[in-house]
Amino acid sequence: MTRWHVDGWNPAYGTSFDQGEAAGGPTTESSAQVDTDVELKSDQWRPLSAPAGLLPPPVVLLVDGVRRIDAGLWSRESDGTSYPGIAASYAAGVVRCDLARGAAELVTRRVDRGLFTASQEAPELIAGTVRYRVHRVGTSDAAKLSQTVQGPLTELEVEVSTEARRGTVGDDDLLIVDGPLRRRRNLPRTLGYVKTQQGKYLSAQLAAVVTALEPGQRCPVFRVGTAWGGYSWYLRLPGPSGAPWAGIVRVECSTELEVAEAIALADLSLVTLPPFASTSYKDPRAPQNLIPIAGLERRLRSLLGDARLLHRALTIGAARR
């Protein structure tokens, strides 16, 4: 008999697994080449717990970014044609969690704005004291324009990640990037934290090991052989039980590391991430949206400015031009 389980992730944020055209969640086959014999042979896979006595690092740095569409626009070209565009604000930052002091602070932040359009004539747009720089993109599909903001936002996230790593002293901290590592694989002691599952990397037999994880356990490390691939593992955060993939996140690190180093980071993630897990009465994306990340997102959104004032300034600025 089929049983249903309600995912604790609020559906207003989509689902905890990606259902887009290019990714259908943890049951959709990925085209990536995967080596599952990295830490344990496939026939020996089992849930793993952290070694006894292992402690989290004294300092954890977490990176995230936010974006917002401030207005939709249409151009009027010299030849009479028109193109859609969007004015967007986006920000990225780093929160530093000092576990010894029980304190968290925003240490790095960047805010930028852009006008995204396929128009080759559109100039930058001034809205009061705010400047929207032009990003010429390769699509005139108004529905896809919002996706083009991700590139510049990722650039900001790379900038703040690199700056945060330059500003650290010693080698006892851990940098956690919300999302895939992408171009931050060269940064030391860095993990990518993927809270929405975008594809099936494991066979049904090995995926059953993942869904059998208890909170605070992980699967063995495996390797994903894509252009942005790396060592990876799944772990389950504490939270309501029931749905097979509830509370499951995927963590990754650079393939430039030795296997032993990747395994050590995987164990370290087991004692670092679960204490940061959110709860449903505080966060609609619990438990995957980590508490420091949620706080960072709120702070970054406040830095984007008042959406209504910006929309009004954009309307006035466009009319004057």
N, C-alpha and C positions, 0 to 999 in steps of 0.2 A: 504494500500500500504506500502510495506517495505521501510524504509528509512535507508541509510547508514551514519555513522559518522566516520570520521578518528580519530583514537586515537592519541593524541599528543605525546605519548611515541614512541621514535624512534625504529622501528622494528629491528635495529641492536642489540638491547639489549633484544630481545625476545618480550614479551608483558607485559602489566601491570597486567596481570593475568597469573598464571602458567598453562602451557599446558602439563606438564610432565605426565608420565604414572600414577603416584600416585596422581596427582592433575590436575583437568581440568578447573580451574578458578572459578569465582563466580557463575556459573550455574551448577556446578557439585556437587552432593550431598556429604556432609561430613558424616562420620560414627560417629562423635563425638556426645555425648549427650549434648543438649543445653537447658538451662533454660532461657527463654526469659521474665520471669515475675519478674526480679530482681528490676529494677527501676520503670517500669510501667507494668501493665497487658498488655498482647499481644493485646487485643482489644482496648487498649488506646494508642498504639504506634503512635508517630508523630515526625516530625523533632524538635530538641531542639536547642536552642541558649544559649550562655553563659549568666549567670546572669549579670545584669547591674552593672557596676563599677568594675567588676573582672579584675585584672591586672595580667600579666605574672610574673613569678618569676624573681628576679633581675639577677640570674645566671642560665644558662642552660648548662648542660654538655651533649655532644653527642658522642656516641661510634660507631665505624664501623671498618671493616676489609677489606683487599684486598688480592688477591692471584694471582699468575702468574705461568704458567708452563714454566720452563726455558729450559727443554730438555726432549725428549723421549729417553728411553734406552732399551736395551735388555741384559739380563744376559747370561753368558755361564757357566752352572753348571758343577760340577766335573763328573757327570754321562752323560754329553752330552746334557742334556735338557736345555731349556732356558725359561726365564720369562720376560714379559714386565715390564717396570718401568718408572716412571717419576720423574724428579728433579723439585721441586717446591719451590718458595719463597712466604712467606705470612707475613702480618703485621697487627697489630691492634693498634688503638690509640684513644685518647679522646681529643676533642676540647672543650675549655671552652669559652662560650659566655657570656661576661659581658654586659648585656643589658643597664645598667645604663651608662657605659662608651662607648658603641657602639664598643667594641673591642672583638676580638676572638684570642685565642692562643692555640697551641698544648701543652698540659700539660703532657700527658703520651703517650708513644709509645713502641711497642715491634716488633722486626723483627726476624723471624726464617726461617729455610730452612729444607727441608726434601727430602729423597729419598724413594718413595712409591713403594713397590713391594711385590709380594707374595713369592719371593725367600727366602728360609731359610738360604742361604749361603752368600748372598750379604752383604759386609761390607759397612760402611759409605764411602762417596765419598768426596774427597778433590779437590776443584777447585780453585787453586791459594791459596788465604788466606781465602776462604769461605768453610765452612764445611756443608755437607748435611747429617744429621743424618738419619739412616734407620728407616722407619716405615713399619713393616711387616703387610700387609693387607690380607684380605680374598678373594680377587678376582684376577684372571689372565686375566680378560677381559680388554684389553687396553682401550676400550671406557669408562669403568667405573672407571678407576684409578683416573681421575681428581676429582671425587666425594669424594674420600677418604681424600682429603686435607681439606675438610670442618671441620672434627673433630678437628684436631690440631689448625685450625684457630679459631674455636669456643672457644677452651681452652685459646688462647691468648686474645680473646675478653672478656672472663670471668675474666681473670687476670687484664686487664687494667680497667674494670668496677669496680672491687672490690677495686683496688688501688685508683681509682678516688673517690670512695665513702669514703674510709678511710681518704682521704686528705681534705675532705670538713669540713667546720665549720658552725654550725648553722643548721637550718632546713627550709631554705627558697629558696633552689635551687631545680632543677629538673634534673634527669638523664634520657636521652632518648637513648635507645639501638636500632640501626638500625637492625630490624629483631625481631623474637620472643624472649621473655625473657629467655626461657629455664632455666638454672641453676642460674639465677640472680634474682629469685623471692623473695629471702630473703633480697635484698638490699632495703633500704627505699627510698621513693619518686622516684620510677623508673618506666618508661613506656617502653613497647616494641612497636616499630613502624614498621608495616608490610606494605610495599608499593606494593607488588604483591599479589593478592588474589588467594589462593590455594584451595579453596573449598567453597561450599555453606552451611553456617551454619543456614540460616534463611529460613522460608517458603516463597513462592512466595508473599504472602500478606505482610509479614514484609520486604522482600527484596525491595518491591515497595516503602516503606518508605525511605529506603537507597537511591535508585535512584532518589527520589524526593528531596533529600537534596539540599539546596542552599549552596554556599561557606560559610564556617564558621559555619555550622550547623552539628549536629551529631545525630545519632539515640540513643535510650535509651540503657543503659548498660545491657548486657546479660552475662551469664556465660557458658563457654565451659568446659565440664566435661571430659577432656582427661588427660593422665598422665602429660602433660605439660600445662594443661588448666589454665584458669584464667578468670577474668572479662575482658570483651571486648566490643568495640563499633566501629562503622564506623563513619568517618567524611569526609566531602568534602573540599578539598583545593581550593583556588582561582585559576582560569585558564579558558581556553576556554570551553564553554558550548557545549552541544550536546549529545555526547555518554553517555549512562546511567551511566556507571561506571567510567567516566573520572574524574580524580582527587580524587577518593575515596581511602582512606587508612583505615587500621584496626589498632586500638591501643589496647593494653592490659596491665593489671596490675595484681598483685598477688591476689590470692583468700584468702591469709592469712589476707587481709585487711577486715575491716568492710564494709558493703555495702555503708554506708554514705561516707567512705573514698574513695572508688572506684568512686563514683559519683562525689566527689569533684575533683579527679584527671581527670575525664572525662571532667568536665567543664574547668579545668585548661588547658587541651590540646587544647581547642577551642581558647584560647587567646594566646597560645604559638606557636603552629605549623603553622597556616596559614601565619604569617609574614615571616617564613623561606621558604615558598614555592618557587620553582625555576620557571623560565620562559623559554619558548621553544627556544628563540634565544640564551640563555646562556647554557642550559642543554638539551640534547636529551631525558632525562627521566623526563622532567617537566610534572606536578608540583611536582610529588611525591618525587623526589630526592632532599631533602632539601639542601639549599645553603651551610650551614656549613658542611653537610655531603659530598657534592661534593668537597669542598675545602679540607676536611680531606682525602678523597680518593686520590686526586692529590698529596698531601704531602706524604702519605704512599707509593704510587707507586714510587715516587722519591727515597724513602728510600730502595726500593728493589734492587736498583743498575741497571746498564746498562745491558739490556737483551742480547745484542750481545756479550759483553765482557764475561758475565757469560757462555753463550753457548760455546764460544771458550774455556774458562777455563775448562768447563766440558768435552769437547771433548779431550783436552790435558790430563786432569786428568784421564779420563777413559782409554786412550791409554797407559799411563804410568803404570797403575795398571795391 
